[in-house]
Amino acid sequence: MEQKNIVVIGAGVAGLTTALLLSKNQQYKIVVAAKHMPGDYDIEYASPWAGANYMPVSIRGTRAAEWDRNTWGPLQDLAANYPEAGIHFQECEIHSRAKDVGSATADWFAELLSPNPWFKDVVPNFRQVPSSQLSPGIDQATSFTSVCINTAIYLPWLVSQCLKAGVIFKRAVFSHISEAAIPSIHHPNRVDLVVNCTGLGASRLGGVEDKSVVPARGQIVLVRNDAKKMMDISGTDDGDDEACYVMTRAAGGGTVLGGCYQKGNWESQPDPNLAVRIMERANKLCPALTGGRGIEHLDVIRHGVGLRPVREGGTRVEKEKVFGFFVVHNYGAGGAGYQSSYGCAEAAEQNKARVVVRTK
Ligand code: FAD
């Protein structure tokens, strides 16, 4: 069987999941080449900053919904059977306020806030919260079983699974995508395929320069307090681009308090005023965090900022011939990189299959 040489650019959740699925085929010799690797915390590297949970915002009937649907099974399997992956089940409550209808967050969350979302038959235990159990100011709420991923465990776990399957990891910074196809750098022989999982980097990478990819800045506070369940709400009273969610990561990963969704904002440093608003809102939404006390009882591990790689028109998963060689793209997942990870990687894998047949 002829060996096929593949270079995956990017070691975020998109690159690692795609490399892992590709590595199931022993015909492929895979190199993952990236500027940032698990263990790094950098503003150009979104994956470590994510919550990360499964809370679909994709619209019914879209490719994005299909990718999210196809990701639930693998995440559920990991949570149930592979504790070393750092994923656990958590109950998830989604709260809606009538006054948020039409706001940016409520529009973004439209499917998630619906009492009848497409994923209600995908996740276990989906139900409407009885109105007698709603907190003051909340008009409607749903609840379901979801997962929360400890990214500090899960990303290295993906690396170790890839290593076990023979994938090679190398640090590299590309200014043009064609550099990844040069045989001498990463594969000594011919490179048959480049897989582009550069996230926000796709907006700057030569040969791609996709200007429809922009950051949606997310600021978080990671605390030691335990929330017991994940919670999210349709909006805040502090502006259209601010949000409020709480999620406790698996295996001692702390609880992520968020957040905001500031489109076009590249600022890497936490805003201390926003951090206070995040903590106040989270503590109000989830008083269990402090036992009903003030935010001075939140035990802060770190403040953080990540940039979601948002792409107009949604994640780009398709193949393209660039400067005479084949590329499969998988970038631009925005705020859904984990919850769509297996669906997108499978779609990229299918695109690749067609390419590798063609290049024979
Ligand atoms: P990245 O993780 O950014 O990785 C990009 C990779 O490409 C890096 O390795 C980088 O070094 C490399 N690269 C880029 N350009 C180059 C170059 N020129 N040369 C070499 N290497 C290059 N998603 C969820 O599903 N659930 C959540 O709960 C969730 N919560 C979030 C909360 C916050 C605060 C944030 C910021 C994001 C959240 N997300 C969530 C979104 C998720 O984090 C992203 O969708 C996902 O991490 C994107 O992964 P990626 O692999 O595409 O990009």
Boltz pocket constraint, residues with backbone or C-beta under 6 A from the ligand:
constraints:
  - pocket:
      binder: B
      contacts: [[A, 9], [A, 10], [A, 11], [A, 12], [A, 13], [A, 14], [A, 15], [A, 33], [A, 34], [A, 35], [A, 36], [A, 37], [A, 44], [A, 45], [A, 46], [A, 47], [A, 48], [A, 49], [A, 50], [A, 51], [A, 52], [A, 53], [A, 54], [A, 55], [A, 172], [A, 173], [A, 174], [A, 175], [A, 197], [A, 198], [A, 199], [A, 200], [A, 201], [A, 202], [A, 205], [A, 216], [A, 217], [A, 218], [A, 219], [A, 220], [A, 258], [A, 259], [A, 305], [A, 306], [A, 307], [A, 308], [A, 309], [A, 330], [A, 331], [A, 332], [A, 333], [A, 334], [A, 335], [A, 336], [A, 337], [A, 338], [A, 339], [A, 340]]
      max_distance: 6.0
